[in-house]
Amino acid sequence: MVYSLGNTKVCNLVQSLQKVTEDRFDEVRHMRTEFIERPDEIGSLDLDLFLEMEDTDQILVVDVRPETGYNASHIEGAVSLPYDSIKDR
C-alpha cells in the first residue's frame, strides 16, 4: 500500500519527529549505561501497575528531560530534575 503526505509541511514534521525520536533514544541509552552498572537488568513496568503505584504514592517519577520539555508536558506529580543538573553534581 502506498501512502502520500498532504504537503511538504507534513513531510517535514514527520521527519523532524523521527529525528527527535532517534536523538532521545541515544540519550536514554547513554543515561541508562552511565547511571546503572547492569543496564540489562532493567525491568519494565506496565501501565496498570504504574497507575496503581501512582495512586497509592508508591512511586516517584523523576523527569530528567530539560526543563523546557517538562514545562511543555509531564506526568502529574513528576519531579523535574534535568539530566544535565544530575551529571554536574
N, C-alpha and C positions, 0 to 999 in steps of 0.2 A: 504494500500500500504506500502511496506517495502522499506526503503532506506538503503544503506550502504555507509559508507565513504571510500574514496580511501585508506587511510592508517592511522596509529596511529598519524602521524603529523597533519593531517586534523582534526581528532577527538580531539586532544589536543588543536588545535586552536579554534574550536567551543566551547569547554569547557571553555577556557580562556576568550573568548568573552562574554559568558554567565555570568561568574564571574564578569567581569568588569561592565557589564550592571547592575547586581544586586547591586554591591557596589556603583555605581554612583546614582542609583535610591534612595537609602537610604540617600546619601549625599544631593541630591537635595531636598528631602522631609525635611531633617533637616534644611537646609538653609531657605526654604520657611517658616517653622514654627518659626524659630528664628528671621527672619527679618520682617515678616509680621504678624500683630496681628490677622488678619482674613484670614487664608490661603484658606478657602473655597470660598472666593470671588475673587480669581484669575481667570481672564478670559483668553481666548485663542486668539491667533492672527493667522489668516490663512496666508498661504504663499503669496497669491496675495496682500493682504493688507500690509504685511511686506515689500514686494518688492517695492510697491508703496511708502510707507513711507520712505524707504531707499533711493529711487531715488530722493526724494524731501527733503532729510536731516531733516525729521520729527522724526527721531528715532536715539537713540544712543544705540548701542549694547555693553554691558559690559560683557566680558568673564571672569567668576570667576574661571575657571579651573586653575590648577597650570600652571606656565609659560611654562613648557615642553609641555603641551597639546596645549597651544596657539601657541607655536613656530612650532609644528607639523602641525597644520591646524587651520584656524579660518575664520570667516566671514570677507570679505574685509571691512575695516574701523572700525572693532571692536576694543575696547579698552581693554587691559589686566589689570585686577585688581583682582589678585588671592584672593580667599576666605580667606585664612589664613592671608593675609595682612589687610583685612577688619575687621576681628574679633579681631585683635590685636590693633586696633585704639580706 
